[in-house]
């Protein structure tokens, strides 16, 4: 409940929206909170539109957008990479 007011009205972005949004919805259910249907964008889907061929993994797309994801699978680094992608192609 502490974070909800901080992100109210803001869009959320993930490189695999389906996974991230399902996890977020599960957390809301565990804490018996109503999920507010955040606007949620997917950089992976967007990258497939921009670059139809090739790999669309977070590290590959981040590199195409000029972000060096040297600490892949570290939550903060992955979030920063996703943000760098979003700024380039969303």
N, C-alpha and C positions, 0 to 999 in steps of 0.2 A: 504493500500500500504506500510505502514511502517513495518509491520510484514513479508510480503512476502519475502523480501531478506534474512531475518533471518532464514527462514525455507526452502528456495530453496534447492532442492536436498536431503532433509532429509525425511525419511519415517515418516508417522504419525501413531499413534496407538490409538485405542479406544476400549472400552469393548463392544460397540454395533456400529460397523463400519457403518452399513447402516444408522443409525440415525445421527451420528455425521458428516458423510460425506455429507449427504443430507442438514444438517444445514449449513455446510461450503460452499457448492455449492450455497445455497440460498443467503448467504451473498455476495459472489462474484457477483451474478446476480444483487442484490440490488445496489451494487456499480459499476455496469457495467464493471466488470473486467473479463478477460478470466480465467477460472479455469485451472490450470496447470496439472491436473491429477496426483496429488501426489501419491506416493506409500502409501497405507493405509492398515494397518494390524488390525486384530480383535482378541482381547484376549478372547472374548466370544467363538468364533468359535474354536480357538485353545484349550480352556479349555474343550470343548466338545470332542475333539480328545484325549486329555490327560486323562480326567475323564469322560467316557461316561455316567455314572449314576449320579444321584443327581442333586442338584440345581446348576445353573451356574450364579447366580446373582453376581454382582461385589463384594459385601461384603463376600460372601461365598468363592469365588475363591481367593480373596485377602488373606483370612485367611489360605487357603490351601497353599498359597505361603509365608506365614509367615508375612503378613502385617496386622496389626490391624486397620481396617477401622472404628474407633469409631465416626468419623464425616461424616458419609455417606451422600451423596447428597450435600456436600460442594465441590465446583468445584476443589479447590486445593487438598483436601484430595482424591477425586475420581481420579484425574489425577495421584497423587502419587501412589495410589493403582493399577491403570492400569499399570503404569511404573514398579511396583514391580512384577506384573504378567508377563509382557512382558519379564523382565529380567530372569524369571524362566522358561517360557515355549515357548518363541518364538525363 
